[in-house]
Amino acid sequence: MKKSSIIEERRRKVNPEVRRMVDLSFKIVDRIHEILKDKGLKQKDLALRLGKNESEISKWMRGTHNFTIDTLISIEDVLGEPIIEVCHPKIVKETLPA
């Protein structure tokens, strides 16, 4: 598929912070899709487990939803899998025995 020069120019102008947020949002959605696929589940199943409407889950899974920590924890709990793993090297180094 040929890339649009207009779209590519707009992408270059996007604030790097916004780009990082969007990239992370898509990674979260990709991870949720991966877990659902591995477990043989659909978005409908996730909606049922979370007590949400399927349309709300569909909006989340478009990659533009700003997930809260509470929402991510709820998803992790119902799927039994981690969504995001956070590692702070400085903290890890300071807490590890010498």
N, C-alpha and C positions, 0 to 999 in steps of 0.2 A: 504494500500500500504506500502510495506517495504521501510524504509528509507535507502539510500545509505550511508554507513559509510564514503566513500570518500567525498561525497558532504557535509555531516554534518561536517566533519573535516575542509573543506574549508570555510564553513560558520563561524565556530568559529574563523578563522583567519582573517576574513574581518574586516577592520578598523571600529571601532564603529561609527565614523563620517560618513563614506560611508554608513553603515547600516542604520543610521538615515535618510540620504538623500533618500535612496531607499524606506524605510518604508513610509516616507512622500509622496513620489511620488505615491506609490500605494494607499495611503489614498486619495490623490487628485483624482486619476482615479476612485476609488470606489465611491467617492462623485459625480463625474460627471455621472457615470453609474446610480447611484441612482436617480439623478434628471431626467435624460433622461427616465428612466423606469417610474417614477412617472408621467411624462408628456406625456407618450406614444410616445416618440421620439426615433429615431435611430441615430447612429453616422452619417449617411448620412444627416439627418436633421440638426445636429450640423454643419456639413461641409457647407451646403447651407447657414445657418444663419451667419456663420463666413466668407463666401466667400473663403473657402479653398477647396482643393481637398480632397475627401473622404480618399484617401491613406495617406494623411498627418495626418488626425484625427486618423486613424487607428494606425499609428506609435505612436502618443501621448498616445493612450489608452492602450498601452502595458505595461505602468508603468515604463518605463525607460527614458521618456522625461523629460528634465529639464525645467519646465514651468517658463516663465518669469512673472513678476508682470503684465505687459501689457497683456499677453495672458490670465492670470487668470481673469483679469478685463473684457476683451472682452467676455470670456465664461460666466462670471456672468451676464453681460449685456444682452447677447442674450438669456440666459436661465431664467433670472429674479430670480435667487437664489444665495445665497452666496456659495462659494466653501470652503474658509478658513475663520475662525473667529480667530482673534488675540486678546489676552487679556494680558495686562501687569499689573499684580497685584500691583506692586509698583507704577506705574503711576496712576492707578485707585484709590488707597488709597490716594495718594497725591492730587488728583483733586476732590475727594468727599468732600462735606461740613461736618464739624464735628458735 
